[in-house]
Amino acid sequence: MTGSMTLAEPGLLAAMRRAVLDKCAVDSPKYAALAAARAAWNA
């Protein structure tokens, strides 16, 4: 990585959020904050 991408890059933050939620759903499906994060980030 060259560090040329920032959070201002269209779609980057959304893709990172989606990846984190997907990873948590697989690794820790009963993680208490997962539902709250999904609700907050999908709103």
PDB file of N, CA, C and O in Angstrom:
ATOM      1  N   MET A   1       0.837  -1.180   0.000  1.00  0.00           N
ATOM      2  CA  MET A   1       0.000   0.000   0.000  1.00  0.00           C
ATOM      3  C   MET A   1       0.879   1.240   0.000  1.00  0.00           C
ATOM      4  O   MET A   1       1.888   1.316   0.701  1.00  0.00           O
ATOM      5  N   THR A   2       0.474   2.184  -0.788  1.00  0.00           N
ATOM      6  CA  THR A   2       1.245   3.413  -0.890  1.00  0.00           C
ATOM      7  C   THR A   2       0.731   4.499   0.036  1.00  0.00           C
ATOM      8  O   THR A   2       1.398   5.516   0.224  1.00  0.00           O
ATOM      9  N   GLY A   3      -0.447   4.299   0.622  1.00  0.00           N
ATOM     10  CA  GLY A   3      -1.019   5.311   1.497  1.00  0.00           C
ATOM     11  C   GLY A   3      -1.690   6.427   0.725  1.00  0.00           C
ATOM     12  O   GLY A   3      -1.919   7.508   1.269  1.00  0.00           O
ATOM     13  N   SER A   4      -2.009   6.180  -0.538  1.00  0.00           N
ATOM     14  CA  SER A   4      -2.594   7.227  -1.363  1.00  0.00           C
ATOM     15  C   SER A   4      -4.109   7.351  -1.183  1.00  0.00           C
ATOM     16  O   SER A   4      -4.699   8.334  -1.632  1.00  0.00           O
ATOM     17  N   MET A   5      -4.744   6.380  -0.540  1.00  0.00           N
ATOM     18  CA  MET A   5      -6.185   6.451  -0.315  1.00  0.00           C
ATOM     19  C   MET A   5      -6.468   7.064   1.052  1.00  0.00           C
ATOM     20  O   MET A   5      -5.746   6.821   2.020  1.00  0.00           O
ATOM     21  N   THR A   6      -7.526   7.859   1.112  1.00  0.00           N
ATOM     22  CA  THR A   6      -7.971   8.440   2.374  1.00  0.00           C
ATOM     23  C   THR A   6      -9.447   8.087   2.558  1.00  0.00           C
ATOM     24  O   THR A   6     -10.071   7.517   1.663  1.00  0.00           O
ATOM     25  N   LEU A   7      -9.993   8.425   3.707  1.00  0.00           N
ATOM     26  CA  LEU A   7     -11.416   8.160   3.941  1.00  0.00           C
ATOM     27  C   LEU A   7     -12.299   9.034   3.059  1.00  0.00           C
ATOM     28  O   LEU A   7     -13.510   8.821   2.992  1.00  0.00           O
ATOM     29  N   ALA A   8     -11.708  10.010   2.387  1.00  0.00           N
ATOM     30  CA  ALA A   8     -12.458  10.834   1.445  1.00  0.00           C
ATOM     31  C   ALA A   8     -12.723  10.086   0.135  1.00  0.00           C
ATOM     32  O   ALA A   8     -13.528  10.531  -0.683  1.00  0.00           O
ATOM     33  N   GLU A   9     -12.052   8.959  -0.063  1.00  0.00           N
ATOM     34  CA  GLU A   9     -12.244   8.136  -1.266  1.00  0.00           C
ATOM     35  C   GLU A   9     -13.680   7.615  -1.280  1.00  0.00           C
ATOM     36  O   GLU A   9     -14.105   6.976  -0.318  1.00  0.00           O
ATOM     37  N   PRO A  10     -14.432   7.871  -2.344  1.00  0.00           N
ATOM     38  CA  PRO A  10     -15.829   7.427  -2.391  1.00  0.00           C
ATOM     39  C   PRO A  10     -15.964   5.915  -2.171  1.00  0.00           C
ATOM     40  O   PRO A  10     -15.325   5.111  -2.850  1.00  0.00           O
ATOM     41  N   GLY A  11     -16.800   5.561  -1.221  1.00  0.00           N
ATOM     42  CA  GLY A  11     -17.092   4.160  -0.966  1.00  0.00           C
ATOM     43  C   GLY A  11     -16.120   3.444  -0.049  1.00  0.00           C
ATOM     44  O   GLY A  11     -16.411   2.330   0.385  1.00  0.00           O
ATOM     45  N   LEU A  12     -14.982   4.035   0.261  1.00  0.00           N
ATOM     46  CA  LEU A  12     -13.980   3.346   1.080  1.00  0.00           C
ATOM     47  C   LEU A  12     -14.479   3.093   2.495  1.00  0.00           C
ATOM     48  O   LEU A  12     -14.375   1.972   2.993  1.00  0.00           O
ATOM     49  N   LEU A  13     -15.010   4.099   3.140  1.00  0.00           N
ATOM     50  CA  LEU A  13     -15.483   3.935   4.519  1.00  0.00           C
ATOM     51  C   LEU A  13     -16.616   2.912   4.576  1.00  0.00           C
ATOM     52  O   LEU A  13     -16.647   2.069   5.472  1.00  0.00           O
ATOM     53  N   ALA A  14     -17.530   2.983   3.637  1.00  0.00           N
ATOM     54  CA  ALA A  14     -18.643   2.021   3.612  1.00  0.00           C
ATOM     55  C   ALA A  14     -18.131   0.599   3.426  1.00  0.00           C
ATOM     56  O   ALA A  14     -18.625  -0.331   4.065  1.00  0.00           O
ATOM     57  N   ALA A  15     -17.151   0.429   2.562  1.00  0.00           N
ATOM     58  CA  ALA A  15     -16.586  -0.901   2.337  1.00  0.00           C
ATOM     59  C   ALA A  15     -15.870  -1.411   3.581  1.00  0.00           C
ATOM     60  O   ALA A  15     -15.955  -2.595   3.907  1.00  0.00           O
ATOM     61  N   MET A  16     -15.173  -0.535   4.268  1.00  0.00           N
ATOM     62  CA  MET A  16     -14.469  -0.935   5.490  1.00  0.00           C
ATOM     63  C   MET A  16     -15.470  -1.306   6.590  1.00  0.00           C
ATOM     64  O   MET A  16     -15.274  -2.293   7.299  1.00  0.00           O
ATOM     65  N   ARG A  17     -16.527  -0.527   6.730  1.00  0.00           N
ATOM     66  CA  ARG A  17     -17.562  -0.835   7.725  1.00  0.00           C
ATOM     67  C   ARG A  17     -18.199  -2.190   7.426  1.00  0.00           C
ATOM     68  O   ARG A  17     -18.378  -3.013   8.324  1.00  0.00           O
ATOM     69  N   ARG A  18     -18.539  -2.413   6.158  1.00  0.00           N
ATOM     70  CA  ARG A  18     -19.161  -3.674   5.752  1.00  0.00           C
ATOM     71  C   ARG A  18     -18.236  -4.856   6.047  1.00  0.00           C
ATOM     72  O   ARG A  18     -18.686  -5.904   6.509  1.00  0.00           O
ATOM     73  N   ALA A  19     -16.958  -4.680   5.781  1.00  0.00           N
ATOM     74  CA  ALA A  19     -15.984  -5.748   6.029  1.00  0.00           C
ATOM     75  C   ALA A  19     -15.883  -6.058   7.519  1.00  0.00           C
ATOM     76  O   ALA A  19     -15.800  -7.224   7.905  1.00  0.00           O
ATOM     77  N   VAL A  20     -15.889  -5.031   8.350  1.00  0.00           N
ATOM     78  CA  VAL A  20     -15.806  -5.230   9.801  1.00  0.00           C
ATOM     79  C   VAL A  20     -17.049  -5.946  10.309  1.00  0.00           C
ATOM     80  O   VAL A  20     -16.945  -6.885  11.098  1.00  0.00           O
ATOM     81  N   LEU A  21     -18.224  -5.510   9.863  1.00  0.00           N
ATOM     82  CA  LEU A  21     -19.464  -6.163  10.294  1.00  0.00           C
ATOM     83  C   LEU A  21     -19.514  -7.611   9.845  1.00  0.00           C
ATOM     84  O   LEU A  21     -19.924  -8.486  10.608  1.00  0.00           O
ATOM     85  N   ASP A  22     -19.100  -7.871   8.610  1.00  0.00           N
ATOM     86  CA  ASP A  22     -19.088  -9.251   8.106  1.00  0.00           C
ATOM     87  C   ASP A  22     -18.123 -10.116   8.913  1.00  0.00           C
ATOM     88  O   ASP A  22     -18.443 -11.256   9.249  1.00  0.00           O
ATOM     89  N   LYS A  23     -16.952  -9.583   9.221  1.00  0.00           N
ATOM     90  CA  LYS A  23     -15.941 -10.328   9.991  1.00  0.00           C
ATOM     91  C   LYS A  23     -16.465 -10.637  11.395  1.00  0.00           C
ATOM     92  O   LYS A  23     -16.327 -11.763  11.873  1.00  0.00           O
ATOM     93  N   CYS A  24     -17.067  -9.640  12.057  1.00  0.00           N
ATOM     94  CA  CYS A  24     -17.608  -9.858  13.405  1.00  0.00           C
ATOM     95  C   CYS A  24     -18.750 -10.868  13.375  1.00  0.00           C
ATOM     96  O   CYS A  24     -18.872 -11.695  14.278  1.00  0.00           O
ATOM     97  N   ALA A  25     -19.578 -10.806  12.348  1.00  0.00           N
ATOM     98  CA  ALA A  25     -20.711 -11.729  12.250  1.00  0.00           C
ATOM     99  C   ALA A  25     -20.236 -13.166  12.131  1.00  0.00           C
ATOM    100  O   ALA A  25     -20.887 -14.078  12.640  1.00  0.00           O
ATOM    101  N   VAL A  26     -19.116 -13.378  11.469  1.00  0.00           N
ATOM    102  CA  VAL A  26     -18.576 -14.728  11.307  1.00  0.00           C
ATOM    103  C   VAL A  26     -17.810 -15.158  12.559  1.00  0.00           C
ATOM    104  O   VAL A  26     -18.003 -16.267  13.059  1.00  0.00           O
ATOM    105  N   ASP A  27     -16.942 -14.280  13.060  1.00  0.00           N
ATOM    106  CA  ASP A  27     -16.077 -14.632  14.186  1.00  0.00           C
ATOM    107  C   ASP A  27     -16.799 -14.655  15.530  1.00  0.00           C
ATOM    108  O   ASP A  27     -16.519 -15.507  16.374  1.00  0.00           O
ATOM    109  N   SER A  28     -17.721 -13.724  15.728  1.00  0.00           N
ATOM    110  CA  SER A  28     -18.413 -13.589  17.018  1.00  0.00           C
ATOM    111  C   SER A  28     -19.875 -13.236  16.795  1.00  0.00           C
ATOM    112  O   SER A  28     -20.282 -12.110  17.083  1.00  0.00           O
ATOM    113  N   PRO A  29     -20.670 -14.165  16.292  1.00  0.00           N
ATOM    114  CA  PRO A  29     -22.058 -13.840  15.947  1.00  0.00           C
ATOM    115  C   PRO A  29     -22.912 -13.395  17.135  1.00  0.00           C
ATOM    116  O   PRO A  29     -23.931 -12.732  16.940  1.00  0.00           O
ATOM    117  N   LYS A  30     -22.522 -13.742  18.347  1.00  0.00           N
ATOM    118  CA  LYS A  30     -23.295 -13.347  19.523  1.00  0.00           C
ATOM    119  C   LYS A  30     -22.707 -12.117  20.216  1.00  0.00           C
ATOM    120  O   LYS A  30     -23.112 -11.783  21.329  1.00  0.00           O
ATOM    121  N   TYR A  31     -21.760 -11.446  19.570  1.00  0.00           N
ATOM    122  CA  TYR A  31     -21.139 -10.242  20.115  1.00  0.00           C
ATOM    123  C   TYR A  31     -22.231  -9.204  20.348  1.00  0.00           C
ATOM    124  O   TYR A  31     -22.944  -8.832  19.416  1.00  0.00           O
ATOM    125  N   ALA A  32     -22.364  -8.739  21.576  1.00  0.00           N
ATOM    126  CA  ALA A  32     -23.474  -7.870  21.961  1.00  0.00           C
ATOM    127  C   ALA A  32     -23.527  -6.569  21.163  1.00  0.00           C
ATOM    128  O   ALA A  32     -24.618  -6.090  20.853  1.00  0.00           O
ATOM    129  N   ALA A  33     -22.411  -6.003  20.834  1.00  0.00           N
ATOM    130  CA  ALA A  33     -22.405  -4.713  20.138  1.00  0.00           C
ATOM    131  C   ALA A  33     -22.626  -4.852  18.629  1.00  0.00           C
ATOM    132  O   ALA A  33     -22.766  -3.844  17.936  1.00  0.00           O
ATOM    133  N   LEU A  34     -22.659  -6.072  18.115  1.00  0.00           N
ATOM    134  CA  LEU A  34     -22.817  -6.268  16.677  1.00  0.00           C
ATOM    135  C   LEU A  34     -24.156  -5.724  16.184  1.00  0.00           C
ATOM    136  O   LEU A  34     -24.204  -5.028  15.169  1.00  0.00           O
ATOM    137  N   ALA A  35     -25.218  -6.025  16.875  1.00  0.00           N
ATOM    138  CA  ALA A  35     -26.540  -5.538  16.463  1.00  0.00           C
ATOM    139  C   ALA A  35     -26.603  -4.017  16.530  1.00  0.00           C
ATOM    140  O   ALA A  35     -27.184  -3.376  15.655  1.00  0.00           O
ATOM    141  N   ALA A  36     -26.010  -3.447  17.560  1.00  0.00           N
ATOM    142  CA  ALA A  36     -26.003  -1.986  17.689  1.00  0.00           C
ATOM    143  C   ALA A  36     -25.190  -1.343  16.568  1.00  0.00           C
ATOM    144  O   ALA A  36     -25.595  -0.322  16.013  1.00  0.00           O
ATOM    145  N   ALA A  37     -24.053  -1.935  16.236  1.00  0.00           N
ATOM    146  CA  ALA A  37     -23.223  -1.404  15.158  1.00  0.00           C
ATOM    147  C   ALA A  37     -23.954  -1.504  13.827  1.00  0.00           C
ATOM    148  O   ALA A  37     -23.921  -0.569  13.027  1.00  0.00           O
ATOM    149  N   ARG A  38     -24.613  -2.634  13.587  1.00  0.00           N
ATOM    150  CA  ARG A  38     -25.366  -2.792  12.332  1.00  0.00           C
ATOM    151  C   ARG A  38     -26.454  -1.716  12.236  1.00  0.00           C
ATOM    152  O   ARG A  38     -26.633  -1.102  11.185  1.00  0.00           O
ATOM    153  N   ALA A  39     -27.171  -1.494  13.325  1.00  0.00           N
ATOM    154  CA  ALA A  39     -28.246  -0.507  13.318  1.00  0.00           C
ATOM    155  C   ALA A  39     -27.703   0.906  13.084  1.00  0.00           C
ATOM    156  O   ALA A  39     -28.283   1.684  12.327  1.00  0.00           O
ATOM    157  N   ALA A  40     -26.602   1.222  13.732  1.00  0.00           N
ATOM    158  CA  ALA A  40     -26.034   2.570  13.602  1.00  0.00           C
ATOM    159  C   ALA A  40     -25.429   2.795  12.228  1.00  0.00           C
ATOM    160  O   ALA A  40     -25.590   3.867  11.646  1.00  0.00           O
ATOM    161  N   TRP A  41     -24.730   1.788  11.702  1.00  0.00           N
ATOM    162  CA  TRP A  41     -24.007   1.973  10.438  1.00  0.00           C
ATOM    163  C   TRP A  41     -24.906   1.791   9.223  1.00  0.00           C
ATOM    164  O   TRP A  41     -24.570   2.257   8.135  1.00  0.00           O
ATOM    165  N   ASN A  42     -26.028   1.130   9.386  1.00  0.00           N
ATOM    166  CA  ASN A  42     -26.937   0.944   8.253  1.00  0.00           C
ATOM    167  C   ASN A  42     -28.001   2.013   8.195  1.00  0.00           C
ATOM    168  O   ASN A  42     -28.800   2.047   7.259  1.00  0.00           O
ATOM    169  N   ALA A  43     -28.022   2.885   9.183  1.00  0.00           N
ATOM    170  CA  ALA A  43     -29.050   3.940   9.223  1.00  0.00           C
ATOM    171  C   ALA A  43     -28.720   5.076   8.291  1.00  0.00           C
ATOM    172  O   ALA A  43     -29.478   6.042   8.203  1.00  0.00           O
TER     173      ALA A  43
END
